[in-house]
Amino acid sequence: LMCIVYVVYRLIIDQILMDSTTATAELGWTIYPALGWEEVSGYDENMNTIRTYQVCNVFDNNQNNWVRTKFIRRRGAQRIHVEIKFSVRDCSSIPSVPGSCKETFNLYYYETDSDTANKVSPAWMENPWIKVDTIAADESFSQVDLGSRVMKINREVRSFGPVSRQGFYLAFQDYGSCMSLIAVRVFYRKCPRVVENGAVFPETLSGAESTSLVAARGVCVPNGEEVDVPIKLYCNGDGEWMVPIGRCMCKAGHEAVENGTVCRACGSGFFKPSQGDHQCLQCPINSRITNEGATNCVCRNGYYRTDSDPPLMPCTTIPSAPQSVISIVNETSLRLEWSAPRDGGGREDVVYNIICKSCGGGRGGCTRCGDNVQFVPRQLGLTETRVHITLINEMRVCVYVCGCMCVGACVRACAHACVSLPTE
């Protein structure tokens, strides 16, 4: 069984196209016929005075009463939402009411590119009008509620689309109810500008259908970098962000702050060696940074890192010279043994190099030993504290045992022993 989880970010922008409650004068909507709907002053649920439309011809059969809004420009929207607040009289609470009494009404819309409607056009019927829905009340009021001044206001939201013309009209059709249109709010939805997964997504219009997913391309916040795939977020038909794909992470030298909305440069004494969600780290011992946004800390004077040392490792210094050099010599060979340096400079991986100089033959100074000198197990990079040297045709040699750390070139401290080979 596979479960697919969609993450929904409930951030919604309602862009109002028309709101009847903001009218300061008559709404002036068109009614048909003249003895159907009537515009009157009424009250909302907070007892504020508003302009409403009401109708109550329940004792007359074959009712077909329409009221049409003024032209509403869609302003680029592809899907329109309509919020309706209304009250409906309970038919059973009306004495002697005929069976034609209704507690529902119809909502329609008509698209056009300009405000061309008049009293007879578009015709007051379905087609050319497009029906959105038949709307029923969840609560209806009775004579008792009227006497007690109890307000039973219903709120319903419907949507329609796609719309493509410059604007539209709404119409409400009554066919035998006793009701009041208290408020009509027309709007479209946008997903707001948001910073999510380290990226900025622009304000995006919702799609034409309720199931639409409109892709928005994200841009990494400053000093952020995309990871894996181009980063996207989808705006659904209700103006909600969902289905995040990909992400951005702060690049090396920067860390995420303010809930991932900002990539801030590492401050003094801190660094970050690579891209990622992790925070800046304090410089290791014996190191420092030269500027903010550091990706590594440089060693202080006299301290070093080897090429293989990770950035988090403290900088170390040169080991002291090896101790207690012992030489054992015969006619053709020399065996050297020594002890590790007293101070390893903070390292556990000190190696030893052997330097051999020939000081015989009356030439005055010492020169490097020739190719006739052999070292077992080797001359350079010794991890053991001993070496066997075969000397051929050498009279006197000075051998240097150097404890080393390699930082490009080898930095070393040496101890030495000079010996003369016995002659027959």
URFENUR-V561951 format. One record per pair of residues at least 12 apart in sequence whose ideal C-beta (glycine too) atoms are under 7 Angstrom apart, sorted by the first residue. I is the first residue (numbers start at 1). J is the second residue. If there is no record, write none. Layout:
i=I j=J
i=I j=J
This chain:
i=6 j=242
i=6 j=243
i=7 j=242
i=7 j=244
i=8 j=240
i=8 j=242
i=9 j=194
i=9 j=196
i=9 j=240
i=9 j=241
i=9 j=242
i=10 j=240
i=11 j=191
i=11 j=192
i=11 j=194
i=11 j=241
i=12 j=189
i=12 j=238
i=12 j=239
i=12 j=240
i=13 j=189
i=13 j=190
i=13 j=192
i=13 j=239
i=14 j=187
i=14 j=189
i=15 j=187
i=15 j=188
i=15 j=190
i=16 j=185
i=16 j=187
i=17 j=72
i=17 j=73
i=17 j=75
i=17 j=186
i=17 j=187
i=17 j=188
i=18 j=69
i=18 j=72
i=18 j=186
i=19 j=185
i=20 j=51
i=20 j=183
i=20 j=184
i=21 j=44
i=21 j=50
i=21 j=183
i=23 j=51
i=26 j=39
i=26 j=51
i=27 j=39
i=27 j=51
i=29 j=53
i=29 j=67
i=29 j=68
i=29 j=69
i=29 j=70
i=30 j=68
i=30 j=119
i=31 j=66
i=31 j=67
i=32 j=66
i=32 j=124
i=33 j=65
i=36 j=55
i=36 j=57
i=36 j=65
i=36 j=66
i=36 j=174
i=37 j=53
i=37 j=55
i=37 j=65
i=37 j=67
i=37 j=174
i=38 j=53
i=38 j=54
i=38 j=55
i=39 j=51
i=39 j=53
i=40 j=52
i=40 j=54
i=42 j=180
i=42 j=182
i=44 j=182
i=44 j=183
i=45 j=151
i=45 j=153
i=50 j=182
i=50 j=183
i=52 j=180
i=52 j=181
i=52 j=182
i=53 j=67
i=53 j=181
i=54 j=179
i=54 j=180
i=55 j=174
i=55 j=179
i=56 j=178
i=58 j=94
i=58 j=97
i=58 j=101
i=58 j=176
i=58 j=177
i=58 j=178
i=59 j=97
i=59 j=98
i=61 j=98
i=61 j=100
i=63 j=174
i=63 j=175
i=63 j=176
i=64 j=175
i=65 j=174
i=66 j=124
i=66 j=171
i=66 j=173
i=67 j=171
i=67 j=172
i=68 j=117
i=68 j=169
i=68 j=171
i=69 j=169
i=69 j=170
i=71 j=115
i=71 j=167
i=71 j=169
i=72 j=167
i=72 j=168
i=72 j=169
i=72 j=186
i=73 j=166
i=73 j=167
i=74 j=163
i=74 j=166
i=74 j=167
i=74 j=168
i=76 j=205
i=77 j=163
i=77 j=188
i=77 j=205
i=78 j=161
i=78 j=162
i=78 j=163
i=78 j=205
i=78 j=207
i=78 j=208
i=79 j=159
i=79 j=161
i=79 j=162
i=79 j=188
i=79 j=206
i=79 j=207
i=79 j=208
i=79 j=209
i=79 j=237
i=80 j=159
i=80 j=160
i=80 j=161
i=80 j=163
i=80 j=186
i=80 j=188
i=81 j=157
i=81 j=159
i=81 j=187
i=81 j=188
i=81 j=189
i=82 j=107
i=82 j=157
i=82 j=158
i=82 j=170
i=82 j=184
i=82 j=186
i=83 j=155
i=83 j=157
i=83 j=185
i=84 j=135
i=84 j=156
i=84 j=184
i=85 j=153
i=85 j=154
i=85 j=155
i=85 j=182
i=85 j=183
i=86 j=154
i=86 j=179
i=86 j=180
i=86 j=181
i=86 j=182
i=87 j=141
i=87 j=152
i=87 j=153
i=87 j=154
i=87 j=179
i=87 j=180
i=87 j=182
i=88 j=103
i=88 j=137
i=88 j=140
i=88 j=177
i=88 j=179
i=89 j=140
i=89 j=141
i=89 j=178
i=89 j=179
i=90 j=140
i=90 j=141
i=90 j=142
i=91 j=103
i=93 j=142
i=93 j=143
i=94 j=178
i=100 j=176
i=101 j=176
i=102 j=175
i=102 j=176
i=102 j=177
i=103 j=136
i=103 j=137
i=103 j=140
i=103 j=177
i=104 j=134
i=104 j=135
i=104 j=136
i=104 j=177
i=105 j=135
i=105 j=172
i=105 j=173
i=105 j=174
i=105 j=177
i=105 j=179
i=106 j=131
i=106 j=134
i=106 j=173
i=107 j=132
i=107 j=133
i=107 j=135
i=107 j=158
i=107 j=172
i=108 j=126
i=108 j=129
i=108 j=130
i=108 j=131
i=108 j=132
i=108 j=171
i=108 j=173
i=109 j=130
i=109 j=132
i=109 j=160
i=109 j=168
i=109 j=169
i=109 j=170
i=110 j=122
i=110 j=128
i=110 j=129
i=110 j=130
i=110 j=168
i=110 j=169
i=111 j=163
i=111 j=165
i=111 j=168
i=112 j=165
i=112 j=167
i=112 j=168
i=113 j=165
i=113 j=166
i=114 j=166
i=117 j=169
i=129 j=171
i=132 j=158
i=132 j=160
i=133 j=158
i=135 j=156
i=137 j=154
i=138 j=154
i=139 j=152
i=139 j=154
i=140 j=152
i=153 j=182
i=159 j=210
i=161 j=208
i=161 j=209
i=162 j=208
i=162 j=209
i=170 j=186
i=189 j=206
i=189 j=238
i=189 j=239
i=190 j=203
i=190 j=204
i=190 j=205
i=190 j=206
i=190 j=239
i=191 j=203
i=191 j=204
i=191 j=206
i=191 j=235
i=191 j=239
i=191 j=240
i=191 j=241
i=194 j=241
i=195 j=221
i=195 j=261
i=196 j=233
i=196 j=241
i=196 j=244
i=197 j=231
i=197 j=244
i=197 j=247
i=197 j=248
i=198 j=220
i=198 j=221
i=198 j=224
i=198 j=247
i=198 j=248
i=198 j=249
i=198 j=256
i=198 j=260
i=199 j=218
i=199 j=219
i=199 j=220
i=199 j=221
i=199 j=231
i=199 j=248
i=200 j=218
i=200 j=219
i=200 j=221
i=201 j=216
i=201 j=218
i=201 j=233
i=202 j=216
i=204 j=216
i=204 j=235
i=206 j=235
i=206 j=236
i=206 j=237
i=206 j=238
i=206 j=239
i=207 j=237
i=209 j=237
i=210 j=237
i=211 j=237
i=212 j=236
i=212 j=237
i=213 j=234
i=213 j=236
i=213 j=243
i=214 j=234
i=214 j=235
i=215 j=232
i=215 j=234
i=216 j=232
i=216 j=233
i=216 j=235
i=217 j=230
i=217 j=232
i=218 j=231
i=218 j=232
i=218 j=233
i=220 j=248
i=221 j=248
i=221 j=261
i=221 j=262
i=221 j=263
i=222 j=263
i=223 j=250
i=223 j=251
i=223 j=254
i=223 j=263
i=224 j=248
i=224 j=249
i=224 j=250
i=224 j=251
i=224 j=263
i=225 j=248
i=225 j=249
i=225 j=251
i=225 j=275
i=226 j=246
i=226 j=248
i=227 j=246
i=227 j=247
i=227 j=248
i=227 j=249
i=228 j=246
i=229 j=245
i=229 j=246
i=230 j=246
i=231 j=245
i=231 j=246
i=231 j=247
i=231 j=248
i=232 j=245
i=232 j=246
i=249 j=275
i=249 j=276
i=249 j=277
i=250 j=263
i=251 j=275
i=252 j=272
i=252 j=273
i=252 j=274
i=252 j=275
i=252 j=295
i=253 j=265
i=253 j=266
i=253 j=272
i=253 j=293
i=253 j=294
i=253 j=295
i=254 j=266
i=254 j=272
i=254 j=293
i=255 j=272
i=255 j=279
i=255 j=280
i=256 j=277
i=265 j=292
i=265 j=293
i=266 j=280
i=266 j=292
i=266 j=293
i=266 j=294
i=267 j=292
i=268 j=289
i=268 j=292
i=269 j=282
i=269 j=283
i=269 j=289
i=270 j=282
i=270 j=283
i=271 j=283
i=271 j=289
i=271 j=294
i=271 j=295
i=271 j=296
i=271 j=297
i=272 j=295
i=273 j=295
i=273 j=296
i=273 j=311
i=281 j=312
i=283 j=297
i=284 j=297
i=284 j=312
i=284 j=313
i=284 j=314
i=284 j=315
i=285 j=314
i=286 j=299
i=286 j=300
i=286 j=303
i=286 j=314
i=286 j=315
i=287 j=299
i=287 j=300
i=287 j=315
i=288 j=300
i=296 j=311
i=299 j=315
i=300 j=315
i=302 j=317
i=303 j=315
i=303 j=316
i=303 j=317
i=304 j=316
i=304 j=405
i=304 j=407
i=304 j=411
i=305 j=407
i=306 j=405
i=306 j=406
i=306 j=407
i=314 j=346
i=316 j=345
i=316 j=346
i=316 j=347
i=316 j=405
i=317 j=345
i=317 j=346
i=318 j=345
i=318 j=405
i=318 j=411
i=318 j=412
i=318 j=413
i=319 j=341
i=319 j=343
i=319 j=344
i=319 j=345
i=319 j=347
i=319 j=350
i=319 j=403
i=319 j=405
i=319 j=413
i=320 j=341
i=320 j=342
i=320 j=343
i=320 j=413
i=321 j=341
i=321 j=403
i=321 j=413
i=321 j=414
i=321 j=415
i=322 j=338
i=322 j=339
i=322 j=340
i=322 j=341
i=322 j=352
i=322 j=401
i=322 j=403
i=322 j=415
i=323 j=338
i=323 j=339
i=323 j=341
i=323 j=342
i=324 j=338
i=324 j=339
i=325 j=338
i=325 j=401
i=325 j=415
i=325 j=417
i=327 j=417
i=327 j=419
i=329 j=419
i=329 j=421
i=331 j=421
i=331 j=422
i=332 j=390
i=332 j=391
i=332 j=392
i=333 j=388
i=333 j=389
i=333 j=390
i=333 j=391
i=334 j=389
i=334 j=391
i=334 j=399
i=334 j=419
i=335 j=388
i=336 j=386
i=336 j=387
i=336 j=399
i=336 j=401
i=336 j=417
i=337 j=385
i=337 j=386
i=338 j=385
i=338 j=401
i=338 j=415
i=339 j=385
i=340 j=385
i=341 j=403
i=345 j=405
i=347 j=405
i=350 j=403
i=350 j=404
i=350 j=405
i=351 j=381
i=351 j=382
i=351 j=383
i=351 j=404
i=352 j=382
i=352 j=401
i=352 j=402
i=352 j=403
i=352 j=404
i=353 j=379
i=353 j=380
i=353 j=402
i=353 j=404
i=353 j=410
i=353 j=412
i=354 j=375
i=354 j=379
i=354 j=387
i=354 j=399
i=354 j=401
i=355 j=400
i=355 j=402
i=356 j=368
i=356 j=369
i=356 j=373
i=356 j=389
i=356 j=397
i=356 j=399
i=357 j=369
i=357 j=397
i=357 j=398
i=358 j=394
i=358 j=397
i=359 j=396
i=359 j=397
i=359 j=398
i=359 j=418
i=360 j=394
i=360 j=395
i=360 j=396
i=361 j=395
i=366 j=398
i=369 j=394
i=369 j=397
i=372 j=392
i=372 j=393
i=373 j=389
i=373 j=390
i=373 j=391
i=373 j=394
i=374 j=390
i=375 j=387
i=375 j=389
i=376 j=388
i=391 j=421
i=394 j=421
i=395 j=420
i=395 j=421
i=396 j=420
i=397 j=419
i=398 j=416
i=398 j=418
i=399 j=416
i=399 j=417
i=400 j=414
i=400 j=416
i=401 j=414
i=401 j=415
i=401 j=416
i=402 j=414
